[in-house]
Amino acid sequence: MAPSYFLECLLFNVPDHRYGGDYEMSFEDCLRWLADSNLIDFVCQNGVVPLFGSTEEQWDQAKARKLIEELMFLWDSWY
């Protein structure tokens, strides 16, 4: 399960130039960028608090990787 706040934070870390074209292109480009990224440096959308860690306000990297992998599988299976 991925709370919407964590999804928002993941997408906050995607560079602006990965968004563009149509929605399908943007989704795939962002997803592939996330799959190739080192999540350790990701921050929440406030730009200060690390997204991953051990507090209740942070997310687990393994869960984020699993979500990204599952979304990639869904996307690749769909198209």
N, C-alpha and C positions, 0 to 999 in steps of 0.2 A: 504494500500500500504506500502511496506517495501523496502526502498532503499537498494541496495546491500551492501553499506558500513555498515549499521546497522546489516545486516545478518552476514557479516564478523566479526563484533565486537561480536555478540552473540556467534558465534562459537569459537572465540578467547578465550572466558572465559570457555569453556568446557575443563575439564582436559584431558591431553594427553592419559591417559589410557582408555578413552571412545572411542577412535579411534582404530580400529584394526579389524582383520578378513576381511570380504568382505564389499563392499559399503553399502549393505542393513543393515548389522549388525551395522556398524558405524553410519548410519543415524538414525536408531531406538534408539540406545543407547544414542546418543547425544541428540536427541529429548526428550526422556524420562528424561534425566538428566536435561535439560532445564526446563521441565514442573515441576520438583520438586525443582527447585532452587529459592533462594531468589535473585531476580534481582537487588536489591538495591546496591549491592557491585560490580556490573559489571563495567568494564572499557573498554575504546576503546583499539584498538590493540597497541597503544603506551604505554599501561600499566599505564598511569598516569591520563588521563582525564576520569571522570565518564561518563558512557554511557548514563545514564538517568538523565534528568534534564529539565530545562525550556529554555535553550538557543537554537538557531537554529542548533547548532552543536550536540545537544543531542536529544535523543529519548524519547518518552513517554512510561512508563512502561505498561500502559493499552493496548496500541497498540501492544507492544511486546508480552504480555500475549495472546492477541487475535490471533496474528499470530501463536504462539506456539500451542494454542488450535486448530486452524483450520488445521494446519499441522498434529497434532495428529489425528484429525478426518479423514482427507484424508488418512493418513497412515493406520489407523485401518480399514477403509472402503475398502481400496485397497487390503489388505492382509487378 
